[in-house]
Amino acid sequence: MRISARNRLKGTIVEVKKGQTTAHVRIDVKGIIVTTAITNEAVDELGLKAGQEAYAIVKASDVMVGLDN
């Protein structure tokens, strides 16, 4: 599959938590937890489970990151 997103963060799924329509998937990327929000349907179609390798794909024209000081 070819995608235009340039930012792919490879990690391991640590948790999949489904809500009514949206699931939060937590991925450990080199010790940093990234939380993604995708549909429950996508979780089921992809068969996402804790312990699997996965990519968090960021597709945006601008991404801002802030740090607490």
N, CA, C and O atoms as a GROMACS GRO file, in nm:
protein
  276
    1MET      N    1   0.085  -0.117   0.000
    1MET     CA    2   0.000   0.000   0.000
    1MET      C    3   0.090   0.124   0.000
    1MET      O    4   0.187   0.131   0.076
    2ARG      N    5   0.058   0.219  -0.083
    2ARG     CA    6   0.136   0.343  -0.090
    2ARG      C    7   0.052   0.455  -0.030
    2ARG      O    8  -0.065   0.472  -0.062
    3ILE      N    9   0.115   0.532   0.058
    3ILE     CA   10   0.047   0.646   0.122
    3ILE      C   11   0.134   0.769   0.108
    3ILE      O   12   0.255   0.759   0.088
    4SER      N   13   0.072   0.886   0.120
    4SER     CA   14   0.148   1.009   0.105
    4SER      C   15   0.204   1.060   0.237
    4SER      O   16   0.286   1.152   0.237
    5ALA      N   17   0.161   1.004   0.350
    5ALA     CA   18   0.210   1.050   0.480
    5ALA      C   19   0.360   1.023   0.490
    5ALA      O   20   0.407   0.915   0.453
    6ARG      N   21   0.434   1.120   0.540
    6ARG     CA   22   0.579   1.106   0.550
    6ARG      C   23   0.624   1.066   0.690
    6ARG      O   24   0.737   1.021   0.707
    7ASN      N   25   0.539   1.082   0.786
    7ASN     CA   26   0.578   1.057   0.924
    7ASN      C   27   0.519   0.925   0.972
    7ASN      O   28   0.400   0.915   1.002
    8ARG      N   29   0.604   0.823   0.977
    8ARG     CA   30   0.562   0.691   1.022
    8ARG      C   31   0.642   0.655   1.146
    8ARG      O   32   0.766   0.653   1.143
    9LEU      N   33   0.573   0.628   1.253
    9LEU     CA   34   0.639   0.596   1.380
    9LEU      C   35   0.616   0.449   1.411
    9LEU      O   36   0.504   0.407   1.440
   10LYS      N   37   0.723   0.370   1.404
   10LYS     CA   38   0.714   0.226   1.426
   10LYS      C   39   0.722   0.196   1.575
   10LYS      O   40   0.808   0.249   1.645
   11GLY      N   41   0.632   0.111   1.624
   11GLY     CA   42   0.634   0.074   1.764
   11GLY      C   43   0.556  -0.053   1.790
   11GLY      O   44   0.527  -0.130   1.699
   12THR      N   45   0.523  -0.073   1.917
   12THR     CA   46   0.449  -0.191   1.960
   12THR      C   47   0.320  -0.146   2.027
   12THR      O   48   0.322  -0.057   2.113
   13ILE      N   49   0.209  -0.207   1.990
   13ILE     CA   50   0.081  -0.175   2.050
   13ILE      C   51   0.082  -0.221   2.196
   13ILE      O   52   0.112  -0.338   2.224
   14VAL      N   53   0.050  -0.130   2.288
   14VAL     CA   54   0.045  -0.166   2.430
   14VAL      C   55  -0.099  -0.176   2.480
   14VAL      O   56  -0.126  -0.242   2.580
   15GLU      N   57  -0.193  -0.111   2.410
   15GLU     CA   58  -0.333  -0.117   2.454
   15GLU      C   59  -0.425  -0.077   2.339
   15GLU      O   60  -0.396   0.014   2.262
   16VAL      N   61  -0.538  -0.146   2.330
   16VAL     CA   62  -0.646  -0.110   2.239
   16VAL      C   63  -0.770  -0.097   2.324
   16VAL      O   64  -0.817  -0.194   2.383
   17LYS      N   65  -0.825   0.024   2.330
   17LYS     CA   66  -0.942   0.049   2.413
   17LYS      C   67  -1.055   0.104   2.326
   17LYS      O   68  -1.048   0.217   2.278
   18LYS      N   69  -1.159   0.022   2.308
   18LYS     CA   70  -1.271   0.063   2.224
   18LYS      C   71  -1.373   0.145   2.302
   18LYS      O   72  -1.402   0.116   2.418
   19GLY      N   73  -1.425   0.248   2.236
   19GLY     CA   74  -1.536   0.326   2.289
   19GLY      C   75  -1.661   0.288   2.210
   19GLY      O   76  -1.667   0.180   2.151
   20GLN      N   77  -1.760   0.378   2.208
   20GLN     CA   78  -1.883   0.348   2.135
   20GLN      C   79  -1.859   0.340   1.984
   20GLN      O   80  -1.911   0.250   1.918
   21THR      N   81  -1.781   0.433   1.930
   21THR     CA   82  -1.753   0.432   1.787
   21THR      C   83  -1.605   0.442   1.755
   21THR      O   84  -1.560   0.399   1.648
   22THR      N   85  -1.528   0.497   1.848
   22THR     CA   86  -1.386   0.523   1.825
   22THR      C   87  -1.301   0.447   1.926
   22THR      O   88  -1.336   0.435   2.043
   23ALA      N   89  -1.189   0.396   1.878
   23ALA     CA   90  -1.095   0.325   1.964
   23ALA      C   91  -0.970   0.409   1.982
   23ALA      O   92  -0.930   0.482   1.891
   24HIS      N   93  -0.909   0.398   2.100
   24HIS     CA   94  -0.779   0.460   2.125
   24HIS      C   95  -0.676   0.347   2.128
   24HIS      O   96  -0.688   0.252   2.206
   25VAL      N   97  -0.578   0.360   2.042
   25VAL     CA   98  -0.472   0.259   2.033
   25VAL      C   99  -0.344   0.325   2.082
   25VAL      O  100  -0.299   0.426   2.028
   26ARG      N  101  -0.285   0.267   2.186
   26ARG     CA  102  -0.161   0.320   2.244
   26ARG      C  103  -0.044   0.239   2.188
   26ARG      O  104  -0.043   0.116   2.195
   27ILE      N  105   0.055   0.312   2.133
   27ILE     CA  106   0.171   0.249   2.072
   27ILE      C  107   0.297   0.300   2.140
   27ILE      O  108   0.316   0.420   2.154
   28ASP      N  109   0.382   0.207   2.182
   28ASP     CA  110   0.510   0.242   2.242
   28ASP      C  111   0.612   0.260   2.130
   28ASP      O  112   0.649   0.163   2.062
   29VAL      N  113   0.657   0.383   2.110
   29VAL     CA  114   0.756   0.415   2.008
   29VAL      C  115   0.885   0.454   2.081
   29VAL      O  116   0.902   0.568   2.122
   30LYS      N  117   0.974   0.358   2.095
   30LYS     CA  118   1.104   0.381   2.161
   30LYS      C  119   1.088   0.445   2.299
   30LYS      O  120   1.160   0.538   2.333
   31GLY      N  121   0.991   0.395   2.377
   31GLY     CA  122   0.971   0.442   2.513
   31GLY      C  123   0.875   0.559   2.527
   31GLY      O  124   0.844   0.600   2.638
   32ILE      N  125   0.827   0.612   2.416
   32ILE     CA  126   0.729   0.720   2.418
   32ILE      C  127   0.595   0.663   2.372
   32ILE      O  128   0.587   0.598   2.268
   33ILE      N  129   0.491   0.687   2.451
   33ILE     CA  130   0.359   0.635   2.416
   33ILE      C  131   0.287   0.735   2.327
   33ILE      O  132   0.269   0.851   2.363
   34VAL      N  133   0.245   0.686   2.210
   34VAL     CA  134   0.168   0.765   2.115
   34VAL      C  135   0.027   0.707   2.115
   34VAL      O  136   0.009   0.586   2.100
   35THR      N  137  -0.074   0.792   2.133
   35THR     CA  138  -0.212   0.746   2.133
   35THR      C  139  -0.279   0.790   2.004
   35THR      O  140  -0.277   0.908   1.969
   36THR      N  141  -0.339   0.695   1.935
   36THR     CA  142  -0.409   0.724   1.811
   36THR      C  143  -0.558   0.700   1.830
   36THR      O  144  -0.597   0.618   1.913
   37ALA      N  145  -0.639   0.771   1.756
   37ALA     CA  146  -0.784   0.751   1.759
   37ALA      C  147  -0.828   0.705   1.621
   37ALA      O  148  -0.812   0.778   1.522
   38ILE      N  149  -0.885   0.585   1.614
   38ILE     CA  150  -0.936   0.532   1.488
   38ILE      C  151  -1.071   0.467   1.516
   38ILE      O  152  -1.108   0.447   1.632
   39THR      N  153  -1.144   0.435   1.413
   39THR     CA  154  -1.276   0.375   1.432
   39THR      C  155  -1.262   0.232   1.484
   39THR      O  156  -1.162   0.164   1.460
   40ASN      N  157  -1.365   0.187   1.555
   40ASN     CA  158  -1.369   0.048   1.600
   40ASN      C  159  -1.366  -0.046   1.481
   40ASN      O  160  -1.306  -0.153   1.487
   41GLU      N  161  -1.432  -0.005   1.373
   41GLU     CA  162  -1.434  -0.086   1.252
   41GLU      C  163  -1.293  -0.108   1.198
   41GLU      O  164  -1.259  -0.219   1.156
   42ALA      N  165  -1.211  -0.002   1.198
   42ALA     CA  166  -1.072  -0.014   1.151
   42ALA      C  167  -0.992  -0.108   1.241
   42ALA      O  168  -0.912  -0.187   1.192
   43VAL      N  169  -1.013  -0.100   1.372
   43VAL     CA  170  -0.945  -0.191   1.465
   43VAL      C  171  -0.977  -0.335   1.431
   43VAL      O  172  -0.888  -0.421   1.426
   44ASP      N  173  -1.106  -0.362   1.406
   44ASP     CA  174  -1.149  -0.499   1.373
   44ASP      C  175  -1.092  -0.544   1.238
   44ASP      O  176  -1.043  -0.657   1.226
   45GLU      N  177  -1.100  -0.457   1.138
   45GLU     CA  178  -1.049  -0.492   1.005
   45GLU      C  179  -0.900  -0.521   1.006
   45GLU      O  180  -0.852  -0.612   0.939
   46LEU      N  181  -0.825  -0.442   1.084
   46LEU     CA  182  -0.680  -0.459   1.092
   46LEU      C  183  -0.638  -0.567   1.192
   46LEU      O  184  -0.523  -0.611   1.192
   47GLY      N  185  -0.732  -0.610   1.277
   47GLY     CA  186  -0.702  -0.711   1.378
   47GLY      C  187  -0.601  -0.664   1.480
   47GLY      O  188  -0.515  -0.741   1.522
   48LEU      N  189  -0.611  -0.538   1.522
   48LEU     CA  190  -0.514  -0.480   1.614
   48LEU      C  191  -0.527  -0.537   1.754
   48LEU      O  192  -0.637  -0.547   1.809
   49LYS      N  193  -0.411  -0.576   1.811
   49LYS     CA  194  -0.407  -0.632   1.946
   49LYS      C  195  -0.278  -0.590   2.014
   49LYS      O  196  -0.178  -0.563   1.948
   50ALA      N  197  -0.281  -0.584   2.146
   50ALA     CA  198  -0.161  -0.553   2.224
   50ALA      C  199  -0.051  -0.655   2.190
   50ALA      O  200  -0.078  -0.774   2.172
   51GLY      N  201   0.072  -0.605   2.182
   51GLY     CA  202   0.187  -0.690   2.153
   51GLY      C  203   0.227  -0.691   2.007
   51GLY      O  204   0.338  -0.734   1.974
   52GLN      N  205   0.140  -0.644   1.918
   52GLN     CA  206   0.172  -0.642   1.776
   52GLN      C  207   0.258  -0.521   1.741
   52GLN      O  208   0.248  -0.416   1.804
   53GLU      N  209   0.343  -0.538   1.640
   53GLU     CA  210   0.416  -0.424   1.583
   53GLU      C  211   0.319  -0.345   1.498
   53GLU      O  212   0.235  -0.403   1.428
   54ALA      N  213   0.331  -0.212   1.502
   54ALA     CA  214   0.241  -0.128   1.423
   54ALA      C  215   0.310   0.005   1.394
   54ALA      O  216   0.413   0.038   1.452
   55TYR      N  217   0.251   0.079   1.304
   55TYR     CA  218   0.298   0.213   1.271
   55TYR      C  219   0.189   0.313   1.305
   55TYR      O  220   0.073   0.293   1.270
   56ALA      N  221   0.227   0.420   1.372
   56ALA     CA  222   0.140   0.536   1.388
   56ALA      C  223   0.177   0.627   1.271
   56ALA      O  224   0.292   0.668   1.258
   57ILE      N  225   0.079   0.657   1.188
   57ILE     CA  226   0.105   0.737   1.068
   57ILE      C  227   0.043   0.874   1.089
   57ILE      O  228  -0.077   0.887   1.114
   58VAL      N  229   0.126   0.978   1.078
   58VAL     CA  230   0.082   1.115   1.097
   58VAL      C  231   0.071   1.180   0.961
   58VAL      O  232   0.170   1.194   0.889
   59LYS      N  233  -0.050   1.221   0.926
   59LYS     CA  234  -0.070   1.288   0.798
   59LYS      C  235  -0.130   1.425   0.826
   59LYS      O  236  -0.248   1.437   0.858
   60ALA      N  237  -0.046   1.525   0.814
   60ALA     CA  238  -0.091   1.662   0.840
   60ALA      C  239   0.006   1.757   0.772
   60ALA      O  240   0.124   1.726   0.755
   61SER      N  241  -0.043   1.872   0.733
   61SER     CA  242   0.046   1.970   0.672
   61SER      C  243   0.130   2.041   0.778
   61SER      O  244   0.243   2.082   0.750
   62ASP      N  245   0.076   2.056   0.898
   62ASP     CA  246   0.149   2.118   1.008
   62ASP      C  247   0.126   2.037   1.135
   62ASP      O  248   0.012   2.005   1.169
   63VAL      N  249   0.234   2.005   1.204
   63VAL     CA  250   0.225   1.936   1.331
   63VAL      C  251   0.302   2.018   1.432
   63VAL      O  252   0.418   2.053   1.409
   64MET      N  253   0.239   2.049   1.545
   64MET     CA  254   0.306   2.127   1.648
   64MET      C  255   0.323   2.040   1.772
   64MET      O  256   0.232   1.966   1.811
   65VAL      N  257   0.439   2.049   1.832
   65VAL     CA  258   0.468   1.972   1.951
   65VAL      C  259   0.506   2.069   2.061
   65VAL      O  260   0.585   2.161   2.038
   66GLY      N  261   0.451   2.048   2.179
   66GLY     CA  262   0.487   2.133   2.293
   66GLY      C  263   0.543   2.049   2.405
   66GLY      O  264   0.506   1.932   2.420
   67LEU      N  265   0.631   2.104   2.482
   67LEU     CA  266   0.690   2.036   2.596
   67LEU      C  267   0.657   2.113   2.723
   67LEU      O  268   0.656   2.236   2.724
   68ASP      N  269   0.629   2.039   2.830
   68ASP     CA  270   0.611   2.101   2.961
   68ASP      C  271   0.747   2.134   3.017
   68ASP      O  272   0.839   2.052   3.012
   69ASN      N  273   0.761   2.252   3.069
   69ASN     CA  274   0.890   2.290   3.131
   69ASN      C  275   0.876   2.294   3.280
   69ASN      O  276   0.973   2.325   3.350
   0.00000   0.00000   0.00000
